């Protein structure tokens, strides 16, 4: 395979696995802000190590291994913190997370399905807020409503989606 194709495969895999990789990091860090920052460091490291990735192998397993070492460093640097994970506990937690069914993918699949059940205007509103990161002020202006009204509508949509996701996953697990 030529280098351009290999790089394209690598970048596709990196983008495809951002969600599960973020979930893995967050589950071992527990702090959203630190997990997001650490994920950026992990992505940088993955980019630097991309020549060591073999296309056709399990990208998520490879990237989780790289992430694991970054997470170990994170906890070593946090020794001043009251909560300290030793390497043995971190290994155990990592193994548990990796052996669990991939609930993240199930949730994403359920979310996509549930979004299609929303009325078109609600789908548009969700895309504006979470797909285009449009500020509430702009969404309110677009729909001719107050920011507070849009905030309440978005909350209701999220609660509806959360309920739908839970029911969808529960129904699939019964099959």
Secondary structure, DSSP 8 states (H G I E B T S, - for coil): --HHHHHHHHHHHHHHTHHHHHHHHHHHH--HHHHHHHHHHHHHHHHHTGGG--TTS-HHHHHHHHHHHHHHHHHHHTTTSSS---HHHHHHHHHHHHHS--HHHHHHHHHHHHHHHS-HHHHHHHIIIIIS---HHHHHHHHTS-HHHHHHHHHHHHHHHHHHHHHHHHHHHH-
